[in-house]
């Protein structure tokens, strides 16, 4: 863990580490989303511009990437720890906790740089550069590029832009501030084709993805006067419409938008790997009345106050009981007699 918690001082230490070290390995969280991939590719672009030897680690189970992220440049990709990982500085990006993450295979690196914006980050690095006030981890990478005098190529700018717009909900979430718009303007100047990115992310929907969305909305459940709006997707649901794992992304935004909802939950059965048969749970809160990161941490996960997730062995019926109780405990504690 970093000895200093002054963000400015830690930023300078991170910049110094990047300047001085030559060998790097980069990693992010499992099931990487737009910000995870955008910050990963952005950091790879930064290190490449500085002439560093850098590789990006993505676990085999997370490939191929979902369709909307298939355009990310993955030069330097590895799917196993490099043989010289003990000599490399490992940069964990957008990764709040490595204990339950495939990226933990890189924890024996020479230095561990923990670059993130999750407020519940477990501070596992030798340097922890964690800025909860940043709109996304891509914003932190963009700032580091500026600190090192590196301008992003159009491809790197596009990757960082994807991280920005996906984690801010196209600039509509509460984490959107002036800095996010400054970043967007700078990346557009660097060559981002805004319309092309938008179409790739939001308008090129494979038919099977639309079919999965229709199936999911048809199975929507609401509890406690709508405080919890929830969908459970089984492995058979995916198979029935020939949908890939990543096709469930975005469904939760429809649940969150339902009037009266306090917490939206998407539960999907894990279909492969060591956790096959378990469930992955994504949570979204509509306001600050419920901190869903607290709910996720109770199950070994984490995230943001309004967006978090966890994996669990609980069956759907047990999950419903757990979620209803956890939400009620936050919403109605003020009404509970002392």
HELIX and SHEET records of a PDB file:
HELIX    1   1 UNK A    7  UNK A   20  1                                  14    
HELIX    2   2 UNK A   34  UNK A   49  1                                  16    
HELIX    3   3 UNK A   60  UNK A   62  5                                   3    
HELIX    4   4 UNK A   67  UNK A   69  5                                   3    
HELIX    5   5 UNK A   85  UNK A   87  5                                   3    
HELIX    6   6 UNK A  102  UNK A  106  5                                   5    
HELIX    7   7 UNK A  137  UNK A  147  1                                  11    
HELIX    8   8 UNK A  154  UNK A  167  1                                  14    
HELIX    9   9 UNK A  178  UNK A  189  1                                  12    
HELIX   10  10 UNK A  194  UNK A  202  1                                   9    
HELIX   11  11 UNK A  207  UNK A  218  1                                  12    
HELIX   12  12 UNK A  235  UNK A  241  1                                   7    
HELIX   13  13 UNK A  245  UNK A  248  5                                   4    
HELIX   14  14 UNK A  251  UNK A  256  1                                   6    
HELIX   15  15 UNK A  292  UNK A  297  1                                   6    
HELIX   16  16 UNK A  316  UNK A  331  1                                  16    
HELIX   17  17 UNK A  333  UNK A  335  5                                   3    
SHEET    1   A 6 UNK A  77  UNK A  78  0                                        
SHEET    2   A 6 UNK A  53  UNK A  57  1                                        
SHEET    3   A 6 UNK A  23  UNK A  27  1                                        
SHEET    4   A 6 UNK A  89  UNK A  93  1                                        
SHEET    5   A 6 UNK A 111  UNK A 116  1                                        
SHEET    6   A 6 UNK A 127  UNK A 130  1                                        
SHEET    1   B 6 UNK A 221  UNK A 223  0                                        
SHEET    2   B 6 UNK A 228  UNK A 233 -1                                        
SHEET    3   B 6 UNK A 263  UNK A 269  1                                        
SHEET    4   B 6 UNK A 279  UNK A 285 -1                                        
SHEET    5   B 6 UNK A 307  UNK A 312 -1                                        
SHEET    6   B 6 UNK A 302  UNK A 303 -1                                        
END                                                                             
